[in-house]
Amino acid sequence: MKVCLMFPGQGSQSVGMGKDLYVQYPKAKEIIDLAGDELKKVIFEDPEDTLKLTKYTQPAIFTISIAAFEVFKEKIDISKYEFVSAGHSLGEYSALCAAGFFNFQDGLEMVKARGGFLQDASETNPGMMAAVLGLDKAVLIDICQKASDLGICQPVNFNSPGQIVIAGKAEALQKAIELANAAGAMKCVMLNVSGPFHSSLMKAAADNMEKELAKYEFSVPKFPTYSNCDAALTDDKAIVKEKLVKQIHNAVLWDESINNIIKAGYDKFIEIGPGKVLSGLLRRIDRSKKALNIEDSASLEKTLQELEGK
């Protein structure tokens, strides 16, 4: 059975995510405990409202996603499946970890560093992000180019047909939203994020991440992963490092990735980690495809039953 494992990115988090898995499954407890008491408290309780900060959000989502994956892996016969993985933005690290490019502890350190670099870059080069609904890709690219007279403004997340996220300097982004509304956009929604992620304003974070990744030795994976920056299948451990740097200041080609996965014959999709954001995007990309998900014990059992045809 050909199965695509999808891993969510920033925005899918919620206080208490993974708590059910932590209580029910020793493997999930082991992974979450490895993340440390401070992060565990933020994930389960968020007493100081810090889960929304990038430097906490990213390692938190990564931890819960890998905890869910490890429980899933224990429950199935791996030999029955042909896997590929894909992760949205931050989720690319979860996808690579699940595939075996690196272990959880190394991945957690990378993600913590990435979150810190992004937060620093956002403070140095502040900006905003907005989701634009209902406009053609070419039209929105042209709008961003026109708005760039006022500062950097770029499409950064091609999530699904008619759902594209743009990012850049505040004045330029506001101009792009005005032009998008005038061009007939169904809706423009400002995103509650701390910076203009995946835009060229994040170049400093990419440079720092390149130095950080040089500290780690990657392994030959058990299965390949689709990369955000080019929507291409990757199983080369050296090339993966280059792509992880590139994805920080380049657009996420999510819709293209999913279409490429479907063309390759993958007809089962499982979203692993908090929320169902990617399941919703899958429906927008191809309504004939349905995503299962694993975020707690109930969704895990439902997914296992559907995979086994019960």
N, C-alpha and C positions, 0 to 999 in steps of 0.2 A: 504494500500500500504506500503510495507516494503522499507524504504529509509535509506541509510547510508549517514550521513553528514561528509564530510572530511574537515579538517582544515590544511592549509599549515604552514610550518615552515620557518626558516631563509633561505634566498636566493630567496624568492618570492617577496620581497619588491621592490617598485619603488617610486620615488619621485612623489607626487601628487595622490597616491593611495587613494581611498575613497572620493576624493573631489566631484565627481559627486553625490554620495550617500548623502554626507553632505549637498549639495545644494538642492537636490530633496526631501529628506525625514526627517521630524522633529525628528524621533527616532534615525536616524543615527547621526544627529547634536547633539542630547542630549548626546549620548555615547561619541562621539569624543570630545565634549566640556568638559566632565567629566575628560578626560585624561589630561587636562591642556593646557595652551597656548604654553608653551615651546615645548611639544611633538607635538602638532598640527602644529606648525610652521615647525618643522623638517620633519613631514610627508608631508606637502603640498608644502614646499619651499626648505627645506634642504640647507639653505644659507651657512653653514659652512662645507658641505659635511660630516655630522655626522651620517646620516641614516645608513651607512654601519657599524658603531660601534655597537657591540653586545648590549651594555647597552641601546641603542636607538632602534635598529632594532627589538628586541624582544617585548617590549611594543607597538611599532608602529604596528607590524603585528597583535598582539593580539587585539588591539583597533579596527583596521579596520575589522578584522574577526568578532568580536562580533557586531559591528555596522551593518555589512551586515546581520548577522544572525537575529538580532532584527527586521530589516526591513522585512526580509523574513517571520518571525514568525507572523508579523502583517497582512501579505497578504494571509495567508492560514488558512484553518480550521484544526487545530492541531489534532482533533479527527479522521480525515480520515487517519492518518499516524501512522505507527509503526516505530519509529526512533531508530537507534543506531548512535553513533558518534565515530570518530577516528581522531586523529591529529598526524602529523609528527613532532616528536621532540617537539619544542616549541608549535606546534599546538595542542599537547595533553592538554595544559592548555585551549585553546579555546574550544576544544571538551568537556572538563569537565565543563567549564562555561556554555556553551550552554545547557548541560544536566541538569544543576541546582545544581551541587556539591557546587558551591560558586557563589557569585555575581560578577559583573564586577569590582567594586572598589577593592574588596579583591583580585581578580584575577590579576588586574593590579599591585597591590603592590607586589604580589608574583613574577610576571614576571619581574618586575623591579629589585627585589632582585636577582632573578636567573641570569639575564643578567649581573649584577654586579659581582656576584660570579664567573661566567664563565670567565668574562674578567680578574678578579684577578688571577684565577687559570691558565689561559693561559699565563699571564705574569710571573707567578712563575714557571710553567712547560711548556715552549713554545714547540710547535710542529706544524705539518702540516696535511692536509687532501688531499686525491686524490680519484677521481672516477675511478674505473677500469671497463672497458666494455668488455664483451665477454668471461669471464672466469667462469668456474664452481665454485660454492661455496666452495666445498671441496678442490679444487686446490688452491684457493686464501687463505683459512685458513692455509693450509700447507705452502704457501709462506710467510705469515706473521709470522708464527712460526720460519721459517728459518731466516728471517730478524731481528727477535727479539734479535739475538746475538749482534746487534749493538745498541739496545735500544728498548723501547716499540713500538710495531707495531701491530695493531689489526684491524679486520673488524668491522666497527661501524654502518654502515647503509646498511641493506639488502633491497634495494629499489625495485628491480624487478629482474626477471631472467636475468642474464648477466649484471646487474648494481649494483655494490657493492662499497661502500665508505670505504676506510681504513684511519686510523689516527695513529699518533705516533710521535716519535722524528724524526727530519729531516733526519739524516743519515740512520736510519733504514727504513724510508719511501722511500728514494731514492733507497735503496737496493731492497725493495719489488717491486718497479716499474720496475727495471731492470729485476728481476726474472719474473714478470708478462709479460713483453714484450717478454722475451725469451720463456715463456710458451704458447705464441700465443694470448695474449690479443689484442682485436681489437684496443683499445685506452686506454691511461692513462692520466687523466686530473687533474692537480693540481687545487685545489679549493681556491678561494679568500676568505678565512675565517681567523679569528684572533686566532684560536687555535685548538687543537686536540679534538674536541667535541665528547662526548660519549665514549671516551677511559678511561682507568684507570688513566690517567694523570689528570682527572677531579675529583678525589676522594675528594679533599679539598672542591670543590664547592658543592659536594653532602652532605658532612658533614655540611656545612653552611646552605644548603637548608633544611636539616632535622630540624635544630634549628628554621629556619624561619617558616616552615610549622606548627610547634607546636603552633604558635601564633594564628592560625585560626581555627574556628569551621566550619567543612564541613556539608552540608545538605544531606538528602536522595534525590537522583536524580530523575528526571522525566523519564529518560531513561538511559540505560547503555552505557558505553564507552569501547572501546578496548584499552588496554595499550600497549605502545611501547616495554616495556622490556620483555613481555612474550606472546604478541599477544592474550591475553585472555580477555574475557568479564568481566567487573567489575562494580558492583553497590554498593559495600560496601565502605562507606565513610572513614572508618579507613584504609582499605587496600590500598585505592587510595593514601593516603599520603606516604605509604611505597614505592609504585611503582613510584611515582614522584621523590623520592630520588634515587631509583635504576636506573631510566632511564638516569640520568645525566652521569653516568660512566659505562653504559652498552649499548650494541648495540640496534639500532632501528630495530625491526623485522616487517618492513612495508609490505613486500610481503606476509609474513605469516599471518599478520593481515587481509589483504584484502582477501586472500584465505579463511580464517575462516569466514569472513563476507559473502562471496559468498555462502559457504557451508551452512550457516544458512538461506539462502533463500532471501537475500537482493539483489534485481536486479536493483534498482535505486540508483545512486550515485550523490551527489551534492557537488562540491568543493566550500566552502564558504570562501572568503577572496581574497587577491591579487594573481594574476597570475593563471596559469593552470598547475603547476608542477605536482600535484597529478593526474590530469586528464591524463597526458602523461604516468605516471607510471601505471595507471590502464590499459591503452591499452597494455602495455608491459606484464602485469600480466595475463590479460584475454581479448583478442581482441573482445570477444562477448559482453563485457560490455562497456557502454558509460557513461561518466560523464557529467552532466550539471554543470554550474558554476554560481556563483553570486559574482561579484566584482564591478559592476556599474549598473545603471538603465536599460541599454539595456540588459545585461545578466540576470538581475533579471526578466524582463518581458518575455524573451525567456524561461527561466526555468519555470516560472509560467504557461505559455501556454502549454509547453510540459507535465507538470504534470497534467494539466487539459485536456489533449488530444485534444487541439485545433490546 
